Amino acid sequence: MSENKKSFSITGMSCITCANTVEKSLKKIEGIKFASVNLATNSAFLISEKDISFEEIRKAVEEVGYGISTEPAEDLERKRYNLARKNLIFSWIITFPLSLLMTLDMIGYTVPYFMFIELIFGGIVIFYSGRETIKGAWIALTHFHTNMDTLIFIGSLACWITALLNSLGLSIISFGTIGTMIITIHLTGRFIESRLRDKAAKEIKALIKLQAKEARVIFPDGESTIPIEAVKVGFLVLVKPGERIPVDGKVEEGISSVDESMITGESLPISKNKGSKVTGGSLNLTGSFKVRVDKVGEESFLSQMIDLIKEAQGTKIPIQALADRITLWFVPTIITLALVSGIIWYFQFNEFQGFLSYMRGLFPWILNTDSSISFAVFAFISTIVIACPCALGLAIPMALVSGTGLAAKKGMIIRNAEAIQTSKDIKIVMMDKTGTITQGNPHIINHSLSKEEMKIVAGIESNSNHPLAKAISSFQKSDVKPEKIEEISGEGVKAVVKGDEYFIGKPKSTEKYLDLLEEGKIVVEVYKNGINIGSIAIEDPIREDSDKAVLKLKNLGINSIMLSGDNLKTAQAIARQVGIEKVYAGVKPQDKLNIIREYQQKGSKILMVGDGINDAASLKGADIGVAIGGGSDLAIDSADIVIVKGGISRIVDSIEISRKTFRIIRQNLFWAFFYNVIVIPLAMAGLLHPAIAEGAMAVSSITVILNSLRIK
């Protein structure tokens, strides 16, 4: 059964509890196999067994009080940024002078009508500038759950109510200005957090900007520039020097150098001429050329890469479950603790006077009052504000955004975020040979067939996608039309031509080819009606980075093993050249999977890398599957990590990035937990001022984001 995948933006979320609430609602939709909502990117990712309409998805999201948008994420972010900036500027225009007036009032200077100024202008900041926060809290409360906005709203509202009660003549200290400071500092923290989150996601934004808006299409009656959405497969597109290539296709005419660094991570320009493949989004440097379009829209390489990165950033890793369980109960627990703290201080205020007198010498911001209700409110508000779980909610998503973004920049896509957690335990990397350790671009160096026989062999091999078959079919043009073609996995191909049965595949005996095999060459024998009529010698050059990658893996404590369908002599020759000691040769696809399972049963975590259809099962069976991006679609679909450009040195990069990302995640979680364990008791003990508490909460979130940016 085919899978349907959808990515879209969620609006109105403010914390991890919001994200979890939306995710639960999406999972209730009939046919949904997987749903993940990412706070860091304000995005959702779904996998369903059937096609589900956006109206059905929208209904599920709106039922829990949030919104859904199909607008480009960049447009949504720009709108949110402009609104956040306006609210922030407006709130500071009021809060800053209000804070100065409060300070003057506290040190003994009488400010005329200050209580009314505080009540009115504090209310404007709380209820106008903080309207999105109030909306978020209201959505949560009306849907019977709580979130970060709930805490901010309760804290600031409690402060404003003290100003209201004070203005009515009740004997209670006003914290009205503190309420405005809570909202303003909260808005400041969210604004900085948003900008840092944008910075973390800049790689995917850079890819989106590479997508061309128009293409110069050559029609029979002349050139015409049309929107990229109108370009069809088969169109001929002209690309001039200095322009972004708008489409995926093949060069039909012209020669140029192309910069593919933004997509592949490779810094050197690549020469392109007739027959060369070009990728939309790369930059044409020197000459003009014409490209025949072979992929458009969602099928294009750049679109697929962007979708894969979004998918990776939307998925979760196992350790996320721990954070989700904690945040589910966190806000209700904090509200309870704040109430308990306030009640205890109200009834036991006099018993703690000695403690407070001593602590004021250490913490001058502790409220100095004889009113038990004023101090109870002081402790209640501090506890509510200090405990906002924003840092906890961002600890994992932000690290994933940074890690997957860095991988994309280096030419890799981490499709399955779980691979980031698994990579720390990898001890063995198993590699296919052809197209993985070698370039996957084999070519014939000699053969012993007649010209007519070679034409027949090339005609048969033109029906196969195997790299060796492509090498043979490209060596000799052929108009032969074979019949009864049968590809035997791991052996070769059979076909009938003009009544004769041909088999092209592995030699039955390798003895007469030992010299070639020991040089790492590949030999293919040709049989006609069961009789050997000749052989073909093929060379597949080793990738430049393969030997260095094997050495780096060894330095990381990871052993490399080769799994190859080729004969033992050829496989051993290649293994010697790159430094691999353990080789399994002559293995069929099912044998590769069995070997992986054997090692897994011994307790080893396995990373498998390959590029062909033959590797799909083993990529899926390994703990982490890595596909070389130039390989088959099936191999890529089966992989956890896709290497878009480059060889196995990218495996080293992916392991190092994954390990660093997971290390940052653990650090983030530690500091988020440590922060709350330390500061919540201090707030309950009345030792923290609400304004300091709000500032500390904002700093904790920003610290988590800055720590996540260290991945880069």
N, C-alpha and C positions, 0 to 999 in steps of 0.2 A: 504493500500500500504506500502510495506516495505521500510525502509530508508537505504541508503548506506552512510557510514561514512568513511572519509579519513583524515589522519594526515600526514604531510610531512614538510620538512624544506624549508625555503625561504632564498636565498643567495643574498647579495648585499644591504640589507636594512641598513640604518644608523639612521633613525629617524621615528617618528610617521607618518609623511607625506608619507614616503615610504610605510609603512604598510597599510595606508588608500588607497593608490593608487593601491596596489596589491589586496586588499580586493574588491575594486570596480570592478576591472577587472574580478576577480573570480565570482562575483555575476552576471556578464553578461552571463556566460555560461548557456546554456539552460538546465533546469532540476535542477539547484542549488536552494535549499530551504534556506540554511543558509551558510554564509561564515564568518570566523573570522580569522584575521591575528594578531599575537601577537609579538610585537617588543621585549619584554623581553626574549622570548624563541626562536625568529627567526623561528616561526612555524606557520602553517596554519591548520585550521580545517574546513572541509566541510561536509554538509549533503545534499544529493541529492535524487531526486525521482527515478533516474535510475543509473545504473553503468556507471560512466564517466571515460574514459581512462586517464592515466597519460599524454599521449601525448597531449590530448585536454587541460588538466590543465596546462601543461608546456607551450603550445602555448599562453594561456591567460596571464601567468606570464611574459613570455619573451616579449610579445607585449608591455608591459609597462617598459621594460628594466631590469627586475630582473631575478633571476635564481631559479630553483627548484631542490631539491636533495632528493633522497630516501636513501642516505647514513645514517648510524646511526648518530644521533645527536652528540654523543660523539666523533666520528671520525672527523666530520666537525668542532667541537669546537676545537679539538686539532690542526688541520691544521690552523684554523684562529688564534689560540693563538700563534703558532710558527711564522707565518707571521707577526703578530702584534708586537711580541717581536723583531724580526729582524729589522723591520722598525723603531721601537722606539729607539733601541740602535744606529742604524746608524744615525738617525736624531739628537740625543743628542751629538754624537761624533762631529758633525759639529756645531750644534747650540750653545753648551756651549762655545767653544773658540770664536766663532763669536760674541756672546753676550759680552764677555770680551773685545774684540777688539772694539766693538761699544761703550762700557762704557769709555774706554781710549780715543777714538776719541771725545766723548761728553764732557769730562772734560779737553780737551785741548792738549792731547798728540797726536802728528801726527803719524798716522799709514800709512806707505807707501803703496800706491795702495789699500787702504781700500775699495774705491768705487768699484773696480773691483773684489776684494775678496768677497765683500758682494753680488755683482751681480751674480758671478759664483756659489759660494757655497750656497748662498740663493736659487738660481734656482734649484740646485741639490736636496735640501731638499724639496722644494715646489713641484717640478715636478716628483721627484722619490719617496721619502718617502711618499709624499702626493698623490701618484697616485690613490689610492683607493678612496680618497676623491674627486679628480678631476673626476674620473670615475662616482662616485655617482652623482656629480653635473651635469655632461654631460648627464647622463641618464635622470635626471629630466628635464633639459632644453630642450632636444630633444623630450621629451614627453609632453612638455607644462605644466610643473608644477615645483614647487620649493621644496627644502628640506633643512635640516641642512647643508649638504655638500655644497649647493649653497652659503650659507652665508660664510662658512669658505673659500671656493675657491675664492669668490669675494674679501673677505678681504685680503687674503694672496697675490692674484694676483695683487690687487691694490698696496700693499706694494712693491712688486717686480718691478712693472712698475715705481714706483717713483725712485727706484735704477737705472733702465735702463735710465730714463730721466735724472737723475743726472749725470750718467756717460757720457751722450751725451752732457753735458755742460749746461743744462737748470737750471734756478734758482729755484730749488725745493728741499726741504729737502728729503733725502732718508730714507724710512722706510723699506728697504730691509731686515734688520736683524729682524725687528718686524714681517715680513711675515714668516720667518723661525720659530720664536718663537710661532706664532699663530698655525702653522702646528704641531710643536713638542709638545706644550702643549695640543693641540687637541688630538694628538695620545696618549699622556700620560693619559689624562682623559678617552679616550675610552678604553685603556688597563685596567686601574683600574676598570672602569665601568664593563667591560667584566668579570673580575675576581670576582667582587662582585655579578654580576648576576649569575655566576656559583655557588657561595656559596649559593645564595637564592634557586637555583634549585637542591640542593644536594640530597634531599630526593628521587626525581624521578631517579636521577643517581644511588643512592644507590640501588634502586629497580632493575634497569637494570643490575647492577653488580651481583645481586642475581640469575639471570637467568643462569642456567647451560649450558655449551657448549656440554657436553657429558653425556651419561648414560650407566651404566653397566647392560646390558640386559642378562637374562638367557634364552638361547635357548636349544632345546632338546640335542644338542651335546656339550653344555658347555656355559661358560660365554663369552661375547664379548662386548667391549666398542665401542659404535657407536655415531655419532653426534646426538644431541638432535632433530634435524630436521627430522631424520630418525625414531624416536621412534613412534610407532603406539598405538592406543587404544587397550588394551588387553594384551600388552607385560608385562612380569614380570621383574621388575627391582630390583637389589640388591643395598642396601644403607648401607655403613659401617660407624662405629663411626667417628665423626669429619667431615663427608662429608655433603655438601648441598644436600637436596633432589631434584632431577632433574625434577620430574613430579608430577602431581596431581593424587591421586589414593587412594586405600585402602590397608591396611596392610594385607597380606595373611599369613605371618609367621614371628615370632620374636617379641621381646619386647624391647622398648627403651624409652628414654625421648627426646623430641624435643623442641628446642628453636624457637618459632614463633614470637619473639619480633619485628624483622625488618618488619614483615608484619602486625601483629595485634596490636603492642604496648604493649602487655602483657609481663612482665619481667620474670615470673616464667615458668620453663620448664613444658611441658605437657606430661603425660605418654601416650604412644601409644602401642597398642597390636592388636591382630587379629581382623579385622573389623573396626579399627579406620581409619578415613580419614586423609590423610597427604597432605600438600600443597607444591608445588614446590617452592624452594627458602628458605624454613625453614632449620634449622641446626640440623642434627642428632647428639645427644650427647653421649649416653652411649652404646647402643647395635646395632647389625646388624639386619636388617629386609628386607623382600621382599615385594615389592609394586606392585599391579596390576594396571596398568595405566588406568584411565578413562577419562582423558582430556589431550590434547596435543596442542601445537602451540597457536594460537590466542584464543582457548577455555579455556586455562589454567587460573587459578585464578590470577596469577601474571601478565600475559599479559593483562588480562582484567582490572586489577587495574592500570597498567601503562597507558593503553589507556584512562581510565576514568580520570586520573589525567591530561593527556595531553589535553583531551577534556575540562576539567574545566579551565586549564590555557590558553586555546585558546579562550574561550568565553569572552563576555564583560558584563558589568553591565550598567544600565541606565545612571549613571553619566558620563560614558565614552563618551556618545554622546555630552555632553557639551564640553569636552576637544577636541574631534575630530572636532567640528564646529569651535572652536577657532584656532586650529593649521592649518586648511585648509586655513585660510586667514592670518595667522601670518607672514609667511616668506615674501609674497608679500608686506604686510603692512610695515614690517621692512625695506625692500629695499627702499620703497617709503620714509619712514621717514629719512633714512640715506641720500638719495639724497637731500631731502628738507633741512636737517641739513647742508650738504656740500654747497649747493647753498646759503643759508642764510649767512653762515660764509664767503664765498667768496665775497659776495657783501656788507655785513655789518660788515666786520672785524674791520675796524677802529673805528666804533661806540661803540664796546664792549671792547676797550682796558682797560678802567678803571675797568670794571668787571673782566677781566682776571688778571690784576695786583693784585687786591685784593684776588682773588681765588688762585693765585699761592702761597700766604702765607699760605694757608690751605692745598693745594694739590700740592706739589713740582713737581709732575710728569707731570703737564700740560705743553704742548709744548710751549717753549719760542722762538718765531720767529716773524719776521716782514713781512713774506710772507703770504698773504691771501690764496693763493692756497695751501700752505703747511698745514695751520691750517684747511682748509676745508677738505683736504684729511684725516688729523688726526681725525677729528670729524666723517667723513664718515666711516672710518675703525672701529673706536671704536663702533659706533652704530651697524654696521653689525655684529661684532664679539660678542658683549655682549648679543645679543638677541637670540642666537641659542636656539630653543625650546626643547632641549633634555630633560631637567628636566620635562617639561610639558608632553612630550611624555612617560616618564618612570613612572610618578607619580602613575598611576593606574595599569599598567601591573606588575610592580615590587612588589607592595603590594599584588596583586592576587597570584603571584608566591610564595611569602613567606607564605601567609595565607593558600593556598591549600597544600603547602609542609608540613607545621606544622600539618594540619589536617591528612594528609597521615601518618605522623610519629606517630600520636596518634590512628591510626586505623580507620580513617574516610576518605571518598572521597566526596568532595564537587563537584558534577557533574555539577550543574548549578550555575555559578558565581553570577547570579542575587540574589540568596539566601543570599549572603553576605550583599547586600544592604537592603534586605527585613527584615533580622533578627532583626535589631534594633527596628522594630515596632511590633514584636511578643509579644502578651499579653496572649495568651492561647495556651497551648500544649494539644492536644487530643491524647490519647494513646489507642491502642488496648490492650487487656489483654494477651491472649495466645501468647507466643513467644516474647512478648515485655516487659511487666511488669514481667511476669513469664519467666522461662527458655525456654519454648517451647519444653521441653523434658518430656512430661507427661508419667506416668506409672500407671498401674492398681494396686490398693491396695486390692480390693476384688471384687467378683461378685457372682451372684446367679444362674448361668447357669450350665447346665450339660456339661460334657466334649465334647459330640457330638455337642451340641448347640454352645459351644464356638468355636469349629472348623469351624462351618458354618459361624458364625459372623466374625471370623478372616479372613476367605476366602473372604467374601464380602468386608471387610474393607481394604484388601490388594490392592484393586483397587483404593483407594483414597489417595490423598496426604495430607489430613488434619492431623494436629499433633495428634489429638485424635484417628483418624483412624490408624495412624502408631503405636500408643501405644497399640492398641488392636491387630493389626496384628502381632506385634513383641512378644506379650505375648504367643501366641499359634501358632505352626506351623500347616499349613493347606494345603491340596491338593484339597479343594473344588473349583469347577469351576461354579461360579454363572452366571446367565443370566439376561438380561434386567436390567442392572445396571443403576440406575438414582440417581445422587447426587442432593439433593435439598438444594440450598444455604441457610445457616443459620438454617437449620432444621435437616438434616441427610442424610441417604442414603437408597435407596430401591433396592431390587434385588429379583430374583426368583431362588430358589434352589430345584431341584427335584419336581417342580410343586407347591411348597409352596412359598408364598410371605412374605418376611421379611422386616421389617423397623427397622433401628438402628438410634436413634437420641434423641432429647430433650424429657424429661419426659412430659407427658400431664398434670400431676399434681405434684407439688413439696412438698406437705404436708408431705408425709411419709419419705422424705429425708432431712428434715430441719436440723437435727443434722450435717449431712455430709456437707450440703451446707453452714452452718454458720461457719464451719471450713475452708471454701474455697475450698472444694473438688468439683469435677465435676461428675455428674451422667448422665449416658447414659442408656436409656431403650431399650429393644429389644422386637419387636412384630412379631408374626408369624400368618399370616392370620388375622391380626387385633386384636389378643389376646396377652396381655402382658405375656411373658414367663420368664422375669427376668430383672436384671439391672446390670450395671457395675459401680463401683466407681473408679474414676481416680484422681490422684494428680499431679499437675504441680507446682513444687517448685518455689517460688518467687526468682528472681535474687537478688544476694547479694547487688547490688548497687541501687536497685529501690527506697527504702525509702530515702536514702541520696540524690538521684537525684531529687526527688519531693521536698525535703526541699530546695535544692540549687536553683531550679527553683523559688520557692516561694520567696527566698531572692533576686532573680533578678527581682521580680515584675511580675512573670509569673504564672498564675493559671494552674493547671493540671486537666484534665477531662478524665475519663475513658469511652471508647466506647467498649462494649463487646456484643458478640452474646450469651453469657451464661445467665443463669437466674439471677434475681436480687440479691438473697441471696448470691450466690457464688461471684458475682461481688463486692457486698458491703463488703464481708468478706476480699477479696483481697485488696480492696481500703482502708479499715480501717488499714490494716497492713502496707501499704506504705504511708499513710497520705493523700490520695486523698479524697476530700469531695464530689465532684459532679460525679455521675455515671449514665450513660445511659446503661441499660442492655436489653438483648433480641433483640438487633438491627440487622437488616439485612444489607448487603452491601450498598444498596441504601439509607437505613435510616442513615447510617454514613455520607454519602455525603450530605443528606438533613440537618442534624444537623450542619455540617460545614457551609453550605450555610446560615443557619439561623443566626449564629453568625457573619458571614461575612457581612450580610445585616445590622447588628447593628453597623458595623464599626470596628469590631475586625479583626486583622491579626492572622491567625491560622497556627500553625505548627502541622502536623499530623504525627504520627509514627506508623508503623505497619510492619508485616512481611509476610502476606499471600496474596493469590490471591484475597481473599475477601476484602483486603485493597487497592487494586490497584486504584479503582475509587476515593476513598477518598484521597489517597496520591496525585493524580493528581489534585483533586479539591481544596486542601488546598493551602495556599499561599506558604508554604514550606512543601514538603513531605520528610519524613525520613524513609528509609527502613533498617530493621535489616538484615545484610548481609547473615545470614543463612537462610533467607526467600526465597520466590519464585522468579524466574527470572522476572515474570511480575511485582511484587511489586518493585523490584530493578529498572527495566526499567522505572517505573512510578515516581521514587523518584528524588528529587533534591540533597539529601545527602544520602550516603550509609554508615551505620555503619558496618565495616568489622568484628570487634570483640568487644564484650562487650555489655553492656545493655544500659538503658536509661541515664546513667550518661554521655554517649558520646553526648547526646543531649545538655547537659549543656556545654560540651567542644565545640561543634560546634557553639552554640550561642555565647559563649565568644570569640572564634576565629573570627567568622564573625563580631561581633561588633568591636573588636579590629582592624581587617583589614580595616573595613570601616572608623573607626576613623583615622587610618594612611593615608588612601586615601585622606580624607578631609584635613589632615595636609599637605600632599604632594602637593595637588592642591593649598592650601593657600600659601605655601612658594614659589611654582613655579610662581604663579601670582604676589605675593608680590615682589619677586625678580625682575621680569620684569618691574613692575610698577615703582619701585624705580630707577633701574639702567639705563633704556632706556633714560629717560629725562636727567640723568647725562651725559651719553655718547653724546647725541645730543648737550648738552651745552658745550662740549669740556672739561669736567672735569675728564674724564677717559682715561688712557693710553691704547692703544690697547692690550698690553701684559697683563696688569692687568685685562682688560675686558675678555680676553680669559681664564685666570686663574679663574676668578670669575664664568664664564660659566661652566667650568669643575667642580669646587667645588659645584656648585648648583646641578649638576647631581649626583655627588657622595653623596651629602647630602640626596637627595631623596632616593637613594638606601640604605644608612645606616639607614635612618629612617624606611624604609620598613623592614629591617632585624630585627628591634626591635620587630616585631610581634613574633619572636621566643624566 
